[in-house]
Amino acid sequence: MVFEKGDKIFILVDCNNFYASCERVFNPALRGKPVVVLSNNDGCIVARSAEAKTLGLDMAAPVFKNRDLIGRHGIKVYSSNYVLYGDMSRRVMAILSRLAPEIEVYSIDEAFLSAVGMSARQLPDFGRYIHRAVQQQTGLTVSVGIAPTKTLAKVANHFAKRHEQHGGVLCLTDPAMIRDYLSRMPLAKIWGIGRRKARFFERQRIHNGLQLTAASDRWIKKYLTVMTLRTVWELRGISCIPLETVPAHKKGIGSSRSFGRDVSRLAEMEEAVAAYTARCAEKLRQQGLTAGHIQVFIATDAFKDGPYYENAAGNGISPPTAATPLLTARATDLLKSVFRPGLLYKRAGVMLLDLLPQVQVQADLFEHVYQNSRSQRLMETIDRYNRRTNSGKLMWAAEGMGKPWYMRQAHKSRRFTTRWDELAVAYA
């Protein structure tokens, strides 16, 4: 059997333990050792190597509750290095783009590919080729699941990742094999089901993916949702979720962080909000969008003694813009409207909403439109410089210099792939 353009075969490529694996690429001494990566401010565990999972470290577990376990087993701890992880992700996606005619980047470490013009016999070999190419060119290990639908590709990837006999690649195109693996697939692990729905199904004596495919469509629509029914159809081999090769426009772009220490001064809060606004505006321009609404929120620490306070304020922007100075000025005004002196703030954030492509912004008789303006040319020049340089970046004075409020990253590794002064060093 050869899969032509009208046929649907999906290949899910998923990087194994992505954050921890990125750290291992540039520190081979970590291979075979337990590694965890922490969230902002080094608070919780957000990524674990296979060895760390075996030791019983849970996802999102607070670090302070596991210090004894970490020390007893010599677990290596790293702060999140998003610059490194983002660049490694771009390298993986570039490789996959060269190997397949169509690609949907699903997340920082996952992508769906299409397979056209290959026979069923060729698919496993192609999966192994992808597995080998990514490992050779980046040092990262991936799992590859191949199936007639996205959801079944997720099932195949689940088993490819967890069972060594597959060599990281599992192709589910044979109906008998699909039924066999679905009979072993826990409901809570199925893409689109989750724990809450799994508990509901188990009360109805449905305990695995194969049993779920036998459920009545009418019964599922009556007690659950059409989205759940779509998942069931996908498990039956009926493709309902297409490959999205062109990412949909985001409905909002946000940036927020918990501070490395409590902040009480308005001046420091203004620096933080300006920095978050600049980051949002940069993301906005990368996607060719403008924002028609901006929102700022602040909050104190809910887990400390004393009064808890959180508040947010928003305002429309007409005409919509992607210019950092204008967005920062609006954000600063909003911050002042909700800021209360005398409180210790733990978190702040900025959200840009009502997003619209730059080319669709309606002209205004009385205001300068961002598209084709001096502001746009200035922003493009700054963004172009910041993308090309590896020694630093142009930033706005409102963001501050020292940033004493910045999040804690006591265990951060180098940005090996994007900074000349942080390149990996090899010793003879």
C-alpha positions in Angstrom: 0.0 0.0 0.0 1.3 3.5 -1.0 0.0 6.6 0.7 -0.9 9.2 -1.8 -1.7 12.9 -1.2 -5.3 12.2 -0.3 -4.3 9.6 2.3 -3.7 10.6 5.8 -0.6 9.4 7.7 0.7 11.4 10.6 4.2 11.2 12.2 4.5 12.6 15.7 8.1 13.5 16.7 8.6 14.2 20.4 11.9 15.1 22.1 12.5 12.9 25.1 12.7 14.8 28.4 13.5 17.9 26.4 14.8 20.4 28.9 16.9 17.9 30.8 18.2 16.4 27.5 19.3 19.9 26.3 21.4 20.2 29.4 23.0 16.8 28.7 23.9 17.7 25.2 26.5 20.2 26.4 27.5 18.3 29.6 28.1 14.6 28.7 28.9 13.9 32.3 25.2 14.1 33.0 24.4 11.0 30.9 22.9 8.3 33.0 22.5 10.6 36.0 19.3 12.0 37.4 18.6 15.6 36.2 15.8 18.0 37.0 15.1 21.5 35.6 13.3 24.1 37.7 10.6 26.6 37.1 11.0 30.4 37.3 12.6 31.5 40.6 13.8 27.9 41.0 10.6 27.0 42.7 9.2 23.7 41.3 10.4 20.9 39.1 9.2 21.3 35.5 11.3 18.7 33.7 12.9 15.4 34.8 15.2 12.9 33.2 14.2 9.2 33.2 16.5 8.5 36.1 14.9 11.3 38.2 11.4 10.0 37.4 12.5 6.6 38.7 13.6 8.1 42.0 10.1 9.3 42.6 10.4 13.0 41.8 7.0 14.3 40.7 6.2 16.9 38.1 5.6 20.4 39.6 6.9 19.2 43.0 8.3 22.1 45.1 12.1 21.9 45.4 12.2 22.6 49.1 10.1 19.5 49.8 12.5 17.3 47.9 15.9 18.7 49.0 16.7 15.5 51.1 15.9 13.3 48.1 17.9 15.5 45.8 20.9 15.5 48.1 20.8 11.8 48.9 20.8 10.7 45.3 23.1 13.4 43.9 20.4 14.7 41.5 21.7 17.5 39.3 19.6 20.6 39.4 19.3 23.3 36.8 17.4 26.5 36.4 15.3 27.0 33.3 17.4 28.2 30.4 14.7 29.2 27.9 17.2 30.8 25.4 19.1 27.5 25.1 15.9 25.4 24.9 14.3 27.7 22.4 17.3 27.5 20.1 17.6 23.8 20.3 13.9 23.5 19.5 14.4 25.6 16.4 17.3 23.3 15.3 15.1 20.2 15.7 12.2 21.8 13.8 14.5 22.9 11.0 15.7 19.3 10.6 12.1 18.0 10.5 11.1 20.6 7.9 13.8 19.3 5.6 12.6 15.7 6.0 8.9 16.1 5.4 6.8 18.1 2.9 4.4 19.4 5.7 5.0 20.1 9.4 3.0 21.4 12.3 5.0 22.6 15.2 2.8 21.6 18.1 5.0 22.7 21.0 8.6 23.5 21.8 9.5 19.7 21.7 6.8 18.2 19.5 5.8 18.3 15.8 3.4 16.5 13.5 4.7 15.6 10.0 2.9 14.3 7.0 3.9 11.2 5.1 3.1 11.1 1.3 4.3 8.8 -1.4 5.6 6.1 0.9 4.4 2.6 1.3 3.4 1.1 4.6 6.7 -0.9 4.6 8.7 2.3 4.2 7.2 4.2 7.1 9.1 2.4 9.9 12.4 3.0 8.1 11.5 6.6 7.6 10.7 6.9 11.3 14.1 5.4 12.2 15.8 7.8 9.8 14.1 10.8 11.5 15.2 9.4 14.9 18.8 9.0 13.7 19.0 12.4 11.9 17.9 14.4 14.9 20.2 12.6 17.3 23.2 13.0 14.9 22.6 16.7 14.2 21.5 17.9 17.7 22.5 15.2 20.2 18.8 15.0 21.3 16.8 11.7 21.4 13.3 11.7 20.0 10.4 9.2 20.0 8.5 8.8 16.7 4.9 7.6 16.5 3.3 6.9 13.1 -0.4 6.3 12.5 -3.5 7.2 10.3 -4.7 9.9 12.8 -3.1 12.4 15.1 -4.5 10.8 18.2 -3.3 7.3 17.2 0.1 8.8 16.4 0.1 10.1 20.0 -0.7 6.5 21.2 2.2 5.1 19.0 4.6 7.8 20.4 3.5 6.9 24.0 4.7 3.3 23.5 7.7 4.2 21.4 9.0 6.4 24.3 8.3 3.9 27.1 9.3 0.5 25.6 12.9 0.1 24.5 12.1 -2.8 22.2 10.7 -0.3 19.7 14.0 1.6 19.4 12.2 4.9 19.7 9.9 4.3 16.7 6.5 2.7 16.5 4.3 2.5 13.4 0.6 1.7 13.9 -1.0 1.2 10.4 -2.1 -2.4 10.8 -5.6 -2.6 12.3 -4.7 -5.6 14.4 -1.7 -3.8 15.9 -3.9 -0.7 16.6 -6.4 -2.8 18.5 -3.6 -4.5 20.5 -2.0 -1.3 21.6 -5.3 0.4 22.3 -6.2 -2.4 24.6 -3.0 -1.5 26.6 -3.5 2.2 26.5 -4.6 3.8 29.8 -7.5 6.2 29.3 -5.9 9.0 31.2 -2.9 9.0 28.8 -5.0 9.4 25.7 -4.7 12.8 24.0 -7.9 14.6 24.6 -9.2 12.5 27.5 -7.3 13.3 30.7 -7.8 12.2 34.3 -11.3 13.6 34.9 -12.8 12.0 31.8 -10.9 8.8 32.5 -12.5 8.5 35.9 -15.9 9.0 34.4 -15.3 6.3 31.8 -14.0 3.9 34.4 -17.2 4.3 36.4 -18.9 3.1 33.2 -16.5 0.1 33.0 -14.5 1.5 30.2 -10.8 1.0 31.2 -8.7 1.3 28.0 -8.6 2.8 24.6 -10.0 -0.2 22.8 -13.1 -0.3 25.0 -13.5 3.4 24.4 -13.7 2.9 20.6 -16.7 0.6 21.1 -18.7 3.2 23.0 -21.9 4.6 21.3 -21.6 7.9 19.6 -25.0 9.0 20.9 -24.0 8.1 24.5 -20.7 10.0 24.3 -22.5 13.1 22.9 -25.2 12.9 25.6 -22.8 12.6 28.6 -19.7 14.3 27.3 -18.8 16.6 24.3 -18.4 16.6 20.6 -14.7 17.1 21.1 -14.6 13.8 23.1 -16.5 12.1 20.2 -13.9 13.4 17.8 -11.2 11.8 19.9 -13.1 8.5 19.8 -13.4 8.7 16.0 -9.6 9.4 15.8 -9.0 6.2 17.9 -11.2 4.3 15.4 -8.9 5.5 12.6 -11.1 8.3 11.3 -8.9 11.4 10.9 -10.8 14.5 12.4 -7.8 16.7 13.3 -6.0 18.1 10.3 -2.4 19.1 10.1 -2.1 22.8 10.8 0.9 23.9 8.7 0.0 27.6 9.1 -0.2 28.5 12.8 -3.4 30.3 13.8 -3.1 33.8 15.0 -2.9 34.0 18.8 -5.7 35.6 20.7 -3.4 37.1 23.2 0.3 37.4 24.0 1.5 37.6 27.6 4.6 37.8 29.8 4.7 37.5 33.5 7.1 36.4 36.2 7.4 36.0 39.9 10.0 38.3 41.3 13.3 37.0 42.7 12.5 39.0 45.8 9.4 40.9 47.0 9.1 44.4 45.4 7.6 47.3 47.2 8.8 50.4 45.2 6.8 51.7 42.3 10.0 52.4 40.4 11.0 48.8 40.4 7.5 47.7 39.5 7.6 50.1 36.5 10.9 48.5 35.4 9.5 45.0 35.5 6.3 46.0 33.7 8.3 47.8 31.0 10.5 44.7 30.5 7.5 42.4 30.2 5.8 44.8 27.8 9.0 44.9 25.6 9.1 41.1 25.5 5.4 41.0 24.5 5.9 43.6 21.8 8.8 41.6 20.4 6.7 38.5 20.2 3.9 40.6 18.6 6.2 41.8 15.8 7.6 38.4 15.2 4.2 37.3 14.1 3.3 40.4 12.2 0.6 41.5 14.6 -0.6 44.6 16.4 -2.4 44.9 19.7 -5.7 46.7 20.3 -5.8 46.2 24.0 -3.3 46.0 26.8 -3.8 44.7 30.4 -1.5 44.8 33.4 -1.9 42.8 36.6 0.0 42.7 39.9 -0.2 40.5 43.0 1.3 40.0 46.4 2.3 36.6 47.8 -0.7 34.6 48.8 1.4 32.3 51.0 2.8 34.9 53.2 1.4 36.6 56.3 -0.2 39.9 55.7 -2.9 41.3 53.4 -3.3 39.7 50.0 -3.8 42.0 47.1 -4.2 41.4 43.4 -5.6 43.7 40.8 -5.6 44.3 37.0 -6.4 47.1 34.7 -6.8 47.3 30.9 -7.2 49.8 28.2 -7.9 49.9 24.5 -5.3 51.1 21.9 -6.6 52.9 18.8 -5.2 52.4 16.3 -3.7 49.1 17.2 0.1 49.1 17.4 3.2 47.0 18.0 5.5 49.9 19.0 7.2 49.2 22.3 7.4 52.8 23.5 3.7 53.4 23.1 2.8 50.0 24.7 5.2 50.7 27.6 3.6 54.1 28.2 0.1 52.6 28.3 1.3 49.8 30.6 3.0 52.2 33.0 -0.2 54.3 33.3 -2.2 51.2 34.0 0.3 50.0 36.7 0.0 53.3 38.5 -3.8 53.0 38.6 -3.7 49.6 40.5 -0.4 50.0 42.5 -0.8 50.4 46.3 2.1 51.6 48.3 3.2 49.7 51.4 2.6 46.2 50.0 5.2 43.6 49.1 4.5 42.4 45.5 5.5 39.0 44.3 4.3 39.0 40.7 3.4 41.2 37.8 2.5 40.6 34.2 1.4 42.2 30.9 -1.2 40.8 28.4 -1.7 42.1 24.8 -5.2 41.3 23.4 -7.4 42.2 20.4 -4.5 41.1 18.1 -4.8 42.0 14.4 -2.3 41.5 11.5 -0.5 44.7 10.7 -1.7 44.8 7.1 -5.3 44.7 8.3 -5.2 47.8 10.6 -7.6 50.4 9.3 -6.1 53.8 8.5 -7.0 56.7 10.9 -7.3 60.3 9.9 -6.0 61.7 13.2 -3.6 59.0 14.4 -0.5 57.5 12.9 -1.0 53.9 12.0 1.9 51.5 12.8 2.1 49.9 9.4 4.6 51.6 7.1 5.4 54.2 9.8 8.7 55.5 11.3 7.8 53.5 14.4 7.6 50.3 12.5 11.0 50.9 10.8 12.6 51.7 14.1 11.2 48.5 15.7 12.3 46.4 12.7 15.8 47.8 13.0 16.0 47.0 16.7 14.6 43.5 16.3 17.0 42.8 13.4 20.0 43.9 15.5 18.9 41.8 18.5 18.4 38.7 16.3 21.9 39.0 14.8 24.0 39.9 17.7 25.3 37.4 20.2 27.0 39.8 22.6 24.0 41.6 23.9 20.8 43.4 22.9 19.3 46.8 22.5 16.8 47.5 25.2 14.7 50.4 26.5 15.9 52.5 29.4 12.5 52.0 31.1 13.4 48.3 31.6 16.2 49.3 34.1 19.8 48.1 34.2 20.4 46.2 37.5 17.0 44.4 37.7 17.2 43.5 41.4 13.7 42.2 41.0 14.6 39.7 38.4 13.7 36.0 39.0 16.2 33.8 40.8 18.2 31.4 38.5 20.9 30.1 40.8 21.6 26.9 38.7 21.4 28.3 35.2 23.7 26.8 32.6 25.3 28.7 29.7 23.5 29.8 26.6 25.8 27.6 24.6 24.3 28.1 21.1 23.5 31.8 21.1 26.4 33.7 22.9 30.0 33.8 21.9 31.1 34.3 25.4 29.2 31.3 26.6 30.3 28.7 24.1 31.0 25.2 25.4 34.7 24.6 26.2 36.5 21.3 25.3 39.6 20.4 27.2 42.3 18.2 25.7 
